[in-house]
């Protein structure tokens, strides 16, 4: 039980509350919901496994890099591919992202021994860019005309993705600096704030697809 913290516990709750949606049989959101569910499962497993290895004093970097940097963010690119009406831009961004991970692993940050904050930074920028593109389409192209925005699952998910990745970008890009030079108490406070934002985001992901059942869909 030591491997279960409040943070991965909240992520697991987000995963569990999303399970009943599989039985609603709504084709409109099935693929997107499945991708978000896989992200929540992946994140839950990675958090618990990384914590277990940390308690055993074993390097957990490979688990974190594989689970978060490669699998988790790759699933987000697929989510945006579906959300942006199957635009190929997210797939092109994903190819660039994976190419950078390979280059970064070979020349700068070995994937098995170093947390790839440079890869996280690039992934964050690309995700922020796709969020902005979503909002651009939302407000300029009338993508959801006559729809109540708070009844749209994608609106909730993209909004909190934007909130989290925009807030955590500077933290993770300066990860090495923090570890070497910043006061540990301040570092832990920043880490705590990032975890709060992350846990809220994952909870919203788990609940977002119930929005059409809670809020009125059409604008009067």
C-alpha positions as CSV (number, residue, x, y, z in Angstrom):
1,X,0.0,0.0,0.0
2,X,3.0,2.3,0.4
3,X,3.0,2.6,-3.4
4,X,-0.4,4.2,-3.4
5,X,-0.3,8.0,-2.7
6,X,-3.0,10.6,-2.8
7,X,-1.9,11.6,-6.3
8,X,-2.0,8.2,-8.0
9,X,-5.1,7.4,-5.9
10,X,-6.9,10.3,-7.6
11,X,-5.7,9.3,-11.0
12,X,-7.1,5.8,-10.3
13,X,-10.4,7.3,-9.3
14,X,-10.5,9.2,-12.6
15,X,-9.9,5.9,-14.4
16,X,-12.6,4.0,-12.4
17,X,-15.3,6.6,-12.8
18,X,-14.8,6.5,-16.6
19,X,-15.5,2.7,-16.8
20,X,-19.4,2.9,-16.6
21,X,-19.4,5.0,-19.8
22,X,-18.4,1.9,-21.8
23,X,-21.9,0.6,-21.1
24,X,-23.7,3.7,-22.5
25,X,-23.0,2.6,-26.1
26,X,-22.7,6.1,-27.5
27,X,-20.9,5.8,-30.9
28,X,-20.1,9.5,-31.1
29,X,-17.5,9.4,-28.4
30,X,-16.5,5.7,-28.2
31,X,-13.0,6.1,-29.8
32,X,-12.2,9.3,-27.9
33,X,-13.4,7.8,-24.6
34,X,-11.3,4.7,-25.2
35,X,-8.2,6.7,-25.8
36,X,-8.7,8.8,-22.7
37,X,-9.4,5.6,-20.7
38,X,-6.1,4.1,-22.0
39,X,-4.3,7.3,-20.9
40,X,-5.7,7.0,-17.4
41,X,-4.8,3.3,-17.2
42,X,-1.3,4.0,-18.4
43,X,-0.8,6.9,-16.0
44,X,-2.2,4.9,-13.1
45,X,0.1,1.9,-13.8
46,X,3.2,4.1,-14.3
47,X,2.6,6.1,-11.1
48,X,2.2,2.9,-9.0
49,X,5.2,1.1,-10.6
50,X,7.4,4.2,-10.5
51,X,6.6,4.6,-6.8
52,X,7.3,0.9,-6.1
53,X,10.7,1.2,-7.7
54,X,11.4,4.4,-5.8
55,X,10.7,2.7,-2.5
56,X,13.0,-0.1,-3.5
57,X,15.7,2.5,-4.4
58,X,15.7,1.3,-8.0
59,X,16.0,3.8,-10.9
60,X,12.5,4.3,-12.2
61,X,13.5,6.6,-15.1
62,X,12.8,4.0,-17.9
63,X,9.3,3.4,-16.6
64,X,8.5,7.1,-16.4
65,X,10.0,7.9,-19.8
66,X,8.2,5.0,-21.5
67,X,4.9,5.5,-19.7
68,X,4.6,9.3,-19.8
69,X,6.9,10.6,-22.5
70,X,6.3,7.9,-25.1
71,X,2.9,6.2,-24.5
72,X,0.9,8.8,-22.6
73,X,1.7,11.7,-24.9
74,X,1.4,9.6,-28.1
75,X,-2.1,8.7,-27.0
76,X,-2.8,12.4,-26.6
77,X,-1.7,13.0,-30.2
78,X,-4.2,10.3,-31.3
79,X,-6.9,12.0,-29.2
80,X,-6.3,15.3,-31.0
81,X,-6.3,13.5,-34.4
82,X,-9.9,12.4,-33.6
83,X,-10.9,15.7,-32.0
84,X,-9.6,17.8,-34.8
85,X,-11.8,16.0,-37.4
86,X,-9.0,13.5,-38.3
87,X,-6.7,16.3,-39.4
88,X,-3.3,14.9,-40.2
89,X,-1.5,17.7,-38.4
90,X,-1.4,15.8,-35.0
91,X,0.1,12.8,-36.8
92,X,2.8,14.9,-38.4
93,X,3.5,16.4,-35.0
94,X,3.7,12.9,-33.5
95,X,6.3,11.9,-36.1
96,X,8.4,15.0,-35.2
97,X,8.0,14.2,-31.5
98,X,9.1,10.6,-31.8
99,X,12.0,11.6,-34.0
100,X,13.1,14.0,-31.3
101,X,12.8,11.3,-28.6
102,X,15.2,9.1,-30.6
103,X,17.7,12.0,-31.1
104,X,17.4,13.0,-27.5
105,X,17.9,9.4,-26.3
106,X,21.1,9.0,-28.4
107,X,22.8,12.3,-27.9
108,X,21.4,14.1,-24.8
109,X,19.2,12.2,-22.3
110,X,19.6,8.4,-22.3
111,X,16.0,7.1,-22.0
112,X,17.0,4.5,-19.4
113,X,18.9,6.7,-17.0
114,X,17.7,10.3,-17.4
115,X,14.2,11.9,-17.2
116,X,13.6,13.3,-20.6
117,X,12.4,16.8,-19.7
118,X,13.5,18.1,-23.1
119,X,11.1,15.6,-24.8
120,X,8.4,16.5,-22.3
121,X,9.0,20.2,-23.2
122,X,8.6,19.6,-26.9
123,X,5.5,17.4,-26.3
124,X,4.0,20.1,-24.1
125,X,4.5,22.8,-26.7
126,X,2.9,20.6,-29.4
127,X,0.0,19.8,-27.1
128,X,-0.5,23.5,-26.2
129,X,-0.4,24.3,-30.0
130,X,-3.1,21.7,-30.7
131,X,-5.2,23.0,-27.8
132,X,-5.0,26.5,-29.3
133,X,-5.9,25.2,-32.7
134,X,-8.9,23.5,-31.2
135,X,-10.1,26.7,-29.6
136,X,-9.4,28.6,-32.8
137,X,-11.7,26.2,-34.6
138,X,-14.2,26.4,-31.8
139,X,-14.6,30.2,-31.9
140,X,-13.8,31.1,-35.5
141,X,-15.2,28.2,-37.5
142,X,-18.4,27.7,-35.4
143,X,-17.4,24.0,-35.0
144,X,-20.0,23.5,-32.3
145,X,-22.5,26.1,-33.4
146,X,-25.7,26.2,-31.2
147,X,-24.1,23.8,-28.8
148,X,-23.7,24.4,-25.1
149,X,-19.9,24.2,-24.6
150,X,-20.0,22.7,-21.2
151,X,-21.9,19.8,-22.6
152,X,-19.0,18.9,-25.0
153,X,-16.5,16.4,-23.5
154,X,-13.7,17.6,-25.8
155,X,-14.1,21.1,-24.5
156,X,-13.5,20.0,-20.9
157,X,-10.6,17.7,-21.8
158,X,-8.8,20.2,-24.0
159,X,-9.3,23.1,-21.5
160,X,-7.7,21.1,-18.7
161,X,-4.9,19.8,-21.0
162,X,-4.1,23.4,-21.9
163,X,-4.2,24.4,-18.2
164,X,-1.9,21.6,-17.1
165,X,0.7,21.6,-19.9
166,X,0.9,25.4,-20.0
167,X,1.5,25.5,-16.2
168,X,3.9,22.6,-16.1
169,X,6.0,23.5,-19.1
170,X,8.5,25.8,-17.4
171,X,8.7,23.5,-14.4
172,X,9.8,20.5,-16.5
173,X,12.0,22.3,-18.9
174,X,14.0,23.6,-15.9
175,X,13.9,20.2,-14.1
176,X,17.7,19.8,-14.0
177,X,18.2,23.4,-12.7
178,X,15.7,22.8,-9.9
179,X,17.3,19.6,-8.8
180,X,20.8,21.1,-8.6
181,X,20.3,24.7,-7.4
182,X,16.8,25.3,-6.0
183,X,16.0,25.0,-2.3
184,X,14.5,21.6,-1.8
185,X,11.5,22.9,0.2
186,X,10.6,25.2,-2.7
187,X,11.1,22.4,-5.2
188,X,8.7,20.2,-3.2
189,X,6.1,22.9,-3.1
190,X,6.2,23.4,-6.9
191,X,6.1,19.6,-7.3
192,X,3.0,19.5,-5.0
193,X,1.2,22.2,-7.1
194,X,2.0,20.4,-10.3
195,X,0.5,17.2,-8.9
196,X,-2.6,19.0,-7.8
197,X,-3.1,20.4,-11.3
198,X,-2.4,16.9,-12.8
199,X,-4.8,15.1,-10.5
200,X,-7.6,17.6,-11.3
201,X,-6.9,17.1,-15.0
202,X,-7.1,13.3,-14.8
203,X,-10.3,13.5,-12.8
204,X,-11.9,15.8,-15.4
205,X,-10.8,13.4,-18.1
206,X,-12.5,10.5,-16.4
207,X,-15.8,12.5,-15.9
208,X,-15.8,14.6,-19.2
209,X,-17.8,12.1,-21.3
210,X,-20.8,12.3,-18.9
211,X,-21.1,16.1,-19.6
212,X,-23.8,15.5,-22.4
213,X,-25.9,13.7,-19.8
214,X,-25.5,16.4,-17.2
215,X,-25.7,19.6,-19.1
216,X,-28.2,20.8,-21.7
217,X,-26.7,20.2,-25.2
218,X,-28.5,22.8,-27.2
219,X,-28.3,26.6,-26.6
220,X,-31.7,28.2,-26.3
